[in-house]
Amino acid sequence: MDIRNSEKIFSYLEKIHARFEQISAELSLNETTRQQKKFRELSRELFALKPLEGKYHKLKKVRQRLNDAESMAAAAEDGEMKELIREELSLLNGERETLIGEIEILMVSNRGEDSRNAFLEIRAGAGGDEASLFASDLLRMYTRVAERKKWQAEIISTTLSGIGGIKEAILYVKGSEVNKFLKFESGVHRVQRVPSTEASGRIHTSTVTVAVLPEAEDVEAEFNPKDIRIDTYAASGPGGQHVNKTESAIRVTHFPTGIVVTCQDEKSQHKNKEKALKVLKARLFEHEKHKQEESIALNRKSQVGSGERSEKIRTYNFPQSRVTDHRVNGRNFNIGSIIDGDLDDLVAELSESHVRALIEKKISGMIA
Protein backbone atom coordinates (compact mmCIF):
# COMPACT_ATOMS: atom_id res chain seq x y z
CA MET A 1 0.00 0.00 0.00
CA ASP A 2 1.10 3.53 -0.76
CA ILE A 3 1.35 5.07 2.73
CA ARG A 4 1.25 8.60 1.30
CA ASN A 5 -2.02 7.77 -0.42
CA SER A 6 -3.36 6.38 2.86
CA GLU A 7 -2.45 9.65 4.61
CA LYS A 8 -4.20 11.68 1.91
CA ILE A 9 -7.33 9.58 2.28
CA PHE A 10 -7.28 10.07 6.06
CA SER A 11 -6.97 13.85 5.56
CA TYR A 12 -9.97 13.69 3.23
CA LEU A 13 -11.93 11.76 5.88
CA GLU A 14 -11.04 14.39 8.48
CA LYS A 15 -12.76 16.99 6.28
CA ILE A 16 -15.79 14.69 5.95
CA HIS A 17 -15.86 14.30 9.75
CA ALA A 18 -15.70 18.08 10.26
CA ARG A 19 -18.60 18.57 7.84
CA PHE A 20 -20.57 15.76 9.52
CA GLU A 21 -20.13 17.44 12.91
CA GLN A 22 -21.11 20.83 11.47
CA ILE A 23 -24.32 19.49 9.91
CA SER A 24 -25.23 17.59 13.09
CA ALA A 25 -24.88 20.82 15.07
CA GLU A 26 -27.01 22.77 12.55
CA LEU A 27 -29.77 20.15 12.59
CA SER A 28 -30.04 20.44 16.37
CA LEU A 29 -30.90 24.16 16.13
CA ASN A 30 -34.53 25.24 16.42
CA GLU A 31 -33.94 27.74 13.62
CA THR A 32 -33.05 24.89 11.24
CA THR A 33 -36.03 22.71 12.16
CA ARG A 34 -38.33 25.62 11.30
CA GLN A 35 -36.91 25.78 7.76
CA GLN A 36 -38.22 22.57 6.24
CA LYS A 37 -36.38 22.80 2.93
CA LYS A 38 -33.02 23.46 4.60
CA PHE A 39 -33.71 20.73 7.16
CA ARG A 40 -34.41 18.17 4.39
CA GLU A 41 -31.29 19.17 2.44
CA LEU A 42 -29.02 18.92 5.49
CA SER A 43 -30.59 15.62 6.53
CA ARG A 44 -29.93 14.16 3.07
CA GLU A 45 -26.33 15.37 3.15
CA LEU A 46 -25.82 13.93 6.64
CA PHE A 47 -27.25 10.59 5.51
CA ALA A 48 -24.89 10.56 2.49
CA LEU A 49 -21.84 11.27 4.69
CA LYS A 50 -22.71 8.73 7.38
CA PRO A 51 -20.95 5.68 5.80
CA LEU A 52 -17.67 7.61 5.41
CA GLU A 53 -18.04 9.02 8.92
CA GLY A 54 -18.21 5.46 10.25
CA LYS A 55 -15.11 4.44 8.29
CA TYR A 56 -13.27 7.53 9.58
CA HIS A 57 -13.65 6.36 13.19
CA LYS A 58 -12.58 2.81 12.33
CA LEU A 59 -9.52 3.99 10.42
CA LYS A 60 -8.60 6.39 13.21
CA LYS A 61 -8.60 3.51 15.73
CA VAL A 62 -6.49 1.28 13.44
CA ARG A 63 -3.98 4.09 12.92
CA GLN A 64 -3.69 4.61 16.67
CA ARG A 65 -3.14 0.90 17.27
CA LEU A 66 -0.49 0.87 14.53
CA ASN A 67 1.32 3.82 16.13
CA ASP A 68 1.23 2.10 19.54
CA ALA A 69 2.53 -1.18 18.08
CA GLU A 70 5.34 0.61 16.20
CA SER A 71 6.37 2.39 19.43
CA MET A 72 6.40 -0.94 21.30
CA ALA A 73 8.45 -2.56 18.52
CA ALA A 74 11.04 0.22 18.73
CA ALA A 75 11.32 -0.17 22.52
CA ALA A 76 11.22 -3.98 22.71
CA GLU A 77 14.47 -5.79 23.41
CA ASP A 78 13.22 -9.36 23.81
CA GLY A 79 13.31 -11.29 20.50
CA GLU A 80 10.10 -13.22 21.18
CA MET A 81 8.25 -10.01 22.06
CA LYS A 82 9.49 -8.34 18.86
CA GLU A 83 8.17 -11.28 16.80
CA LEU A 84 4.73 -10.99 18.45
CA ILE A 85 4.63 -7.26 17.74
CA ARG A 86 5.64 -7.86 14.10
CA GLU A 87 2.72 -10.27 13.73
CA GLU A 88 0.40 -7.66 15.26
CA LEU A 89 1.73 -5.00 12.86
CA SER A 90 1.12 -7.31 9.90
CA LEU A 91 -2.48 -7.91 10.96
CA LEU A 92 -3.09 -4.20 11.55
CA ASN A 93 -1.61 -3.25 8.17
CA GLY A 94 -3.92 -5.79 6.53
CA GLU A 95 -6.88 -4.33 8.41
CA ARG A 96 -5.89 -0.81 7.29
CA GLU A 97 -5.56 -1.93 3.65
CA THR A 98 -9.02 -3.52 3.71
CA LEU A 99 -10.50 -0.36 5.25
CA ILE A 100 -8.85 1.86 2.63
CA GLY A 101 -10.33 -0.29 -0.14
CA GLU A 102 -13.81 0.01 1.39
CA ILE A 103 -13.36 3.77 1.79
CA GLU A 104 -12.30 4.21 -1.84
CA ILE A 105 -15.47 2.47 -2.99
CA LEU A 106 -17.58 4.77 -0.80
CA MET A 107 -15.69 7.85 -2.03
CA VAL A 108 -16.67 7.34 -5.65
CA SER A 109 -20.09 5.74 -5.27
CA ASN A 110 -23.00 7.98 -6.09
CA ARG A 111 -25.77 5.70 -4.96
CA GLY A 112 -28.47 8.26 -5.55
CA GLU A 113 -27.57 9.15 -9.13
CA ASP A 114 -26.12 5.80 -10.19
CA SER A 115 -29.30 3.94 -9.26
CA ARG A 116 -31.54 6.19 -11.35
CA ASN A 117 -33.35 5.50 -14.57
CA ALA A 118 -32.12 7.55 -17.52
CA PHE A 119 -33.12 9.28 -20.73
CA LEU A 120 -30.87 8.79 -23.77
CA GLU A 121 -31.05 11.57 -26.34
CA ILE A 122 -29.62 10.51 -29.70
CA ARG A 123 -29.08 13.11 -32.43
CA ALA A 124 -27.65 12.76 -35.93
CA GLY A 125 -24.63 15.05 -36.37
CA ALA A 126 -22.29 15.60 -39.31
CA GLY A 127 -22.80 13.30 -42.27
CA GLY A 128 -26.35 13.90 -43.50
CA ASP A 129 -28.38 10.77 -44.30
CA GLU A 130 -25.59 8.43 -43.17
CA ALA A 131 -25.53 10.12 -39.74
CA SER A 132 -29.28 9.56 -39.40
CA LEU A 133 -28.90 5.88 -40.35
CA PHE A 134 -26.18 5.44 -37.75
CA ALA A 135 -28.37 7.20 -35.17
CA SER A 136 -30.99 4.49 -35.80
CA ASP A 137 -28.25 1.85 -35.36
CA LEU A 138 -27.34 3.35 -31.97
CA LEU A 139 -30.99 3.41 -30.92
CA ARG A 140 -31.19 -0.32 -31.70
CA MET A 141 -27.87 -0.88 -29.85
CA TYR A 142 -29.15 0.73 -26.66
CA THR A 143 -32.43 -1.17 -26.97
CA ARG A 144 -30.37 -4.39 -27.11
CA VAL A 145 -28.37 -3.26 -24.06
CA ALA A 146 -31.67 -2.88 -22.19
CA GLU A 147 -32.81 -6.36 -23.30
CA ARG A 148 -29.53 -7.92 -22.14
CA LYS A 149 -29.78 -6.15 -18.76
CA LYS A 150 -33.48 -7.00 -18.30
CA TRP A 151 -34.29 -3.28 -18.29
CA GLN A 152 -37.37 -1.64 -19.77
CA ALA A 153 -36.73 0.66 -22.76
CA GLU A 154 -39.39 2.98 -24.11
CA ILE A 155 -39.05 5.34 -27.07
CA ILE A 156 -40.37 8.72 -25.90
CA SER A 157 -39.94 10.69 -29.11
CA THR A 158 -38.51 10.24 -32.61
CA THR A 159 -37.94 12.48 -35.60
CA LEU A 160 -37.32 10.46 -38.76
CA SER A 161 -35.16 11.36 -41.74
CA GLY A 162 -36.26 10.98 -45.35
CA ILE A 163 -34.54 7.61 -45.90
CA GLY A 164 -35.74 5.90 -42.73
CA GLY A 165 -33.01 7.01 -40.39
CA ILE A 166 -33.40 9.08 -37.23
CA LYS A 167 -32.69 12.76 -36.90
CA GLU A 168 -33.41 12.69 -33.18
CA ALA A 169 -34.73 10.18 -30.64
CA ILE A 170 -35.29 10.06 -26.89
CA LEU A 171 -35.17 6.66 -25.19
CA TYR A 172 -36.32 6.17 -21.58
CA VAL A 173 -34.55 3.27 -19.86
CA LYS A 174 -35.80 1.92 -16.54
CA GLY A 175 -34.17 -0.71 -14.36
CA SER A 176 -31.43 -1.50 -11.85
CA GLU A 177 -28.44 0.92 -11.89
CA VAL A 178 -29.27 2.15 -15.39
CA ASN A 179 -27.47 5.48 -15.08
CA LYS A 180 -24.39 3.86 -13.52
CA PHE A 181 -23.92 1.81 -16.70
CA LEU A 182 -25.08 4.24 -19.38
CA LYS A 183 -23.47 7.47 -18.12
CA PHE A 184 -20.28 6.68 -20.06
CA GLU A 185 -22.22 6.91 -23.35
CA SER A 186 -22.52 10.72 -23.30
CA GLY A 187 -20.48 12.26 -26.10
CA VAL A 188 -19.83 12.16 -29.83
CA HIS A 189 -19.94 8.73 -31.50
CA ARG A 190 -18.10 8.60 -34.83
CA VAL A 191 -18.77 6.00 -37.53
CA GLN A 192 -16.53 5.09 -40.47
CA ARG A 193 -18.14 2.92 -43.13
CA VAL A 194 -19.37 2.76 -46.73
CA PRO A 195 -22.95 4.11 -46.71
CA SER A 196 -25.65 2.09 -48.44
CA THR A 197 -26.27 5.18 -50.58
CA GLU A 198 -22.63 5.35 -51.77
CA ALA A 199 -22.23 3.87 -55.27
CA SER A 200 -18.44 4.30 -55.52
CA GLY A 201 -17.66 2.39 -52.32
CA ARG A 202 -15.96 5.31 -50.55
CA ILE A 203 -15.72 5.23 -46.77
CA HIS A 204 -17.59 8.10 -45.12
CA THR A 205 -17.14 9.51 -41.62
CA SER A 206 -20.28 10.63 -39.79
CA THR A 207 -21.13 11.52 -36.21
CA VAL A 208 -24.00 11.07 -33.77
CA THR A 209 -24.25 12.75 -30.37
CA VAL A 210 -25.59 10.90 -27.35
CA ALA A 211 -26.64 12.56 -24.10
CA VAL A 212 -27.50 10.51 -21.00
CA LEU A 213 -29.71 12.32 -18.50
CA PRO A 214 -30.46 10.69 -15.13
CA GLU A 215 -34.14 10.91 -14.27
CA ALA A 216 -34.67 13.74 -11.81
CA GLU A 217 -36.78 13.54 -8.69
CA ASP A 218 -39.47 16.18 -8.39
CA VAL A 219 -37.80 17.80 -5.38
CA GLU A 220 -34.59 18.29 -7.40
CA ALA A 221 -36.13 19.67 -10.55
CA GLU A 222 -38.81 22.02 -9.32
CA PHE A 223 -39.87 24.74 -11.74
CA ASN A 224 -42.43 27.48 -11.62
CA PRO A 225 -45.38 26.63 -13.89
CA LYS A 226 -45.31 30.29 -14.97
CA ASP A 227 -41.84 29.67 -16.46
CA ILE A 228 -43.08 27.16 -19.02
CA ARG A 229 -45.34 27.28 -22.06
CA ILE A 230 -47.11 24.16 -23.34
CA ASP A 231 -48.16 24.14 -27.00
CA THR A 232 -50.15 21.46 -28.80
CA TYR A 233 -49.92 20.67 -32.49
CA ALA A 234 -50.72 17.92 -34.98
CA ALA A 235 -48.09 15.18 -34.96
CA SER A 236 -46.25 14.31 -38.15
CA GLY A 237 -44.76 11.09 -39.42
CA PRO A 238 -45.91 7.48 -38.88
CA GLY A 239 -48.86 6.81 -36.64
CA GLY A 240 -51.93 6.69 -38.84
CA GLN A 241 -54.74 9.10 -39.50
CA HIS A 242 -55.58 9.63 -35.84
CA VAL A 243 -52.09 10.93 -35.02
CA ASN A 244 -51.95 13.27 -37.98
CA LYS A 245 -55.41 14.81 -37.64
CA THR A 246 -55.55 15.60 -33.92
CA GLU A 247 -53.39 18.00 -31.94
CA SER A 248 -51.91 15.29 -29.73
CA ALA A 249 -48.25 16.39 -29.98
CA ILE A 250 -46.81 18.49 -27.14
CA ARG A 251 -44.08 21.12 -27.10
CA VAL A 252 -42.87 22.40 -23.71
CA THR A 253 -40.71 25.53 -23.56
CA HIS A 254 -38.84 26.50 -20.38
CA PHE A 255 -38.18 30.24 -20.64
CA PRO A 256 -35.36 30.73 -18.07
CA THR A 257 -33.10 28.13 -19.74
CA GLY A 258 -34.46 28.07 -23.28
CA ILE A 259 -34.92 24.28 -23.07
CA VAL A 260 -37.54 22.96 -25.50
CA VAL A 261 -38.97 19.44 -25.30
CA THR A 262 -41.31 17.88 -27.86
CA CYS A 263 -43.19 14.59 -27.63
CA GLN A 264 -45.53 13.19 -30.27
CA ASP A 265 -45.20 9.40 -30.22
CA GLU A 266 -48.35 8.77 -28.14
CA LYS A 267 -51.86 9.25 -29.52
CA SER A 268 -52.93 10.69 -26.18
CA GLN A 269 -52.17 14.37 -25.60
CA HIS A 270 -52.12 13.70 -21.84
CA LYS A 271 -49.48 10.96 -22.18
CA ASN A 272 -47.33 13.10 -24.45
CA LYS A 273 -47.51 15.96 -21.94
CA GLU A 274 -46.59 13.65 -19.05
CA LYS A 275 -43.55 12.30 -20.93
CA ALA A 276 -42.44 15.74 -22.10
CA LEU A 277 -42.47 17.10 -18.53
CA LYS A 278 -40.40 14.09 -17.38
CA VAL A 279 -37.80 14.84 -20.02
CA LEU A 280 -37.83 18.55 -19.09
CA LYS A 281 -37.12 17.70 -15.44
CA ALA A 282 -34.21 15.46 -16.45
CA ARG A 283 -32.76 18.22 -18.65
CA LEU A 284 -33.14 20.82 -15.91
CA PHE A 285 -31.38 18.49 -13.46
CA GLU A 286 -28.53 18.02 -15.96
CA HIS A 287 -28.46 21.77 -16.66
CA GLU A 288 -27.97 22.56 -12.96
CA LYS A 289 -25.31 19.86 -12.64
CA HIS A 290 -23.32 21.33 -15.53
CA LYS A 291 -23.62 24.81 -14.06
CA GLN A 292 -22.12 23.53 -10.81
CA GLU A 293 -19.30 21.79 -12.68
CA GLU A 294 -18.55 24.94 -14.68
CA SER A 295 -18.46 26.94 -11.48
CA ILE A 296 -16.00 24.49 -9.92
CA ALA A 297 -13.83 24.63 -13.03
CA LEU A 298 -13.76 28.42 -13.03
CA ASN A 299 -13.10 28.72 -9.32
CA ARG A 300 -10.23 26.26 -9.39
CA LYS A 301 -8.99 27.37 -12.85
CA SER A 302 -8.95 23.78 -14.02
CA GLN A 303 -11.43 21.51 -15.77
CA VAL A 304 -13.32 18.93 -13.77
CA GLY A 305 -13.52 15.80 -15.92
CA SER A 306 -17.23 15.86 -16.67
CA GLY A 307 -17.13 14.39 -20.17
CA GLU A 308 -18.23 17.33 -22.30
CA ARG A 309 -20.61 16.21 -25.00
CA SER A 310 -18.51 17.89 -27.70
CA GLU A 311 -15.73 15.36 -27.09
CA LYS A 312 -15.33 12.43 -29.50
CA ILE A 313 -15.55 9.42 -27.23
CA ARG A 314 -15.78 6.46 -29.60
CA THR A 315 -15.16 5.42 -33.21
CA TYR A 316 -17.02 2.57 -34.93
CA ASN A 317 -14.82 1.42 -37.83
CA PHE A 318 -16.87 -1.01 -39.94
CA PRO A 319 -14.23 -1.81 -42.62
CA GLN A 320 -11.85 -2.96 -39.87
CA SER A 321 -14.63 -4.52 -37.72
CA ARG A 322 -13.49 -2.71 -34.59
CA VAL A 323 -14.68 -0.17 -32.07
CA THR A 324 -12.16 2.16 -30.46
CA ASP A 325 -13.14 4.00 -27.30
CA HIS A 326 -10.75 6.94 -27.04
CA ARG A 327 -10.90 6.84 -23.23
CA VAL A 328 -9.52 3.28 -23.11
CA ASN A 329 -5.86 3.00 -24.10
CA GLY A 330 -4.44 0.17 -26.16
CA ARG A 331 -7.55 -1.93 -26.76
CA ASN A 332 -10.16 -2.28 -29.49
CA PHE A 333 -13.51 -4.04 -29.24
CA ASN A 334 -15.43 -6.24 -31.68
CA ILE A 335 -17.88 -4.09 -33.59
CA GLY A 336 -20.46 -6.88 -34.00
CA SER A 337 -20.67 -7.46 -30.25
CA ILE A 338 -20.84 -3.74 -29.43
CA ILE A 339 -23.56 -2.98 -32.00
CA ASP A 340 -25.49 -5.96 -30.62
CA GLY A 341 -25.50 -4.27 -27.20
CA ASP A 342 -22.70 -6.18 -25.45
CA LEU A 343 -20.98 -3.24 -23.73
CA ASP A 344 -20.04 -4.97 -20.47
CA ASP A 345 -16.26 -5.26 -21.03
CA LEU A 346 -16.01 -1.73 -22.41
CA VAL A 347 -18.00 -0.18 -19.57
CA ALA A 348 -15.98 -2.16 -16.99
CA GLU A 349 -12.75 -0.59 -18.29
CA LEU A 350 -14.27 2.88 -18.43
CA SER A 351 -15.65 2.49 -14.92
CA GLU A 352 -12.29 1.41 -13.49
CA SER A 353 -10.39 4.36 -14.97
CA HIS A 354 -13.19 6.71 -13.92
CA VAL A 355 -12.99 5.45 -10.33
CA ARG A 356 -9.21 5.91 -10.14
CA ALA A 357 -9.46 9.45 -11.55
CA LEU A 358 -12.20 10.42 -9.09
CA ILE A 359 -10.24 9.09 -6.12
CA GLU A 360 -7.15 11.03 -7.17
CA LYS A 361 -9.16 14.23 -7.48
CA LYS A 362 -10.87 13.75 -4.16
CA ILE A 363 -7.79 12.99 -2.12
CA SER A 364 -6.02 15.90 -3.83
CA GLY A 365 -8.75 18.23 -2.61
CA MET A 366 -10.05 19.04 -6.08
CA ILE A 367 -13.55 17.86 -5.19
CA ALA A 368 -14.95 18.65 -1.77
C-alpha angles and dihedrals in degrees: 000000000000102000092198089056089049090053091050091051091050090051088051090051090051088059090049089050092050091051091046091053091046093052092045089054092048093050091055092059119100089221090061095047089055091057102069097186093050091044091054093047093049092045091053091048092048091050090050092051096046098088092052091044089057092049090049092061093046093049091046090056093047091050091051092050090049091052091049092048092048090051090050091048091053092050098041118105101173112092095217091050091050090053091052091050091049089054090049091050091051092052092046093049089052090050090050092049092051091049092050090052091051091047093051090054091051091047094061101032115106098188094175098052099030092056094053130108114245145214118224115205112197120189131178111238131178116354107060116225093003090056090053091050091051090048088058089049090054091048089055090045093055091044088055090048088055092049092050091049094045089242126144116246122192127181106228099181139355136186112196128212124226095262098047099273127120126259092184137354137176118207122191113208121192128186147078115338093340096157093046089061102035100042091088090063095074111112144052117323113201124202127198115192145113106274118229087238093056111100097182095055096240118159113242129200117218135166139218125189121220125194122189114202119186111226109259125226115235093246090057098046104041116157134178110253086222088064094063136066121203117203127185125208141161112280120238132210130033119356107093134256095308093059094047098046102046129063094243097134118098131209118189119193121193106202102199093056102023090234113157123193125187128189126179108146096099123072089219116083089206093055092047090051092049092051094044092053090050090054091046091054091050091050092048090050090051091045092056091046092054091048089055092048092049090050091052091049093051095045094050094036091231135092120258107219099249099147102247111221092232090068119101103236104170143018124206107203108189099180089057094037093230141117119212119197106200091211092061114070124219101000137096127194132219109265094211093056094045095049088048089059101259099137098143099108093043094049091046090058093045091048093051094051090044091053093050091049092049093049091051091051093047098049089045089057095245092123119040 
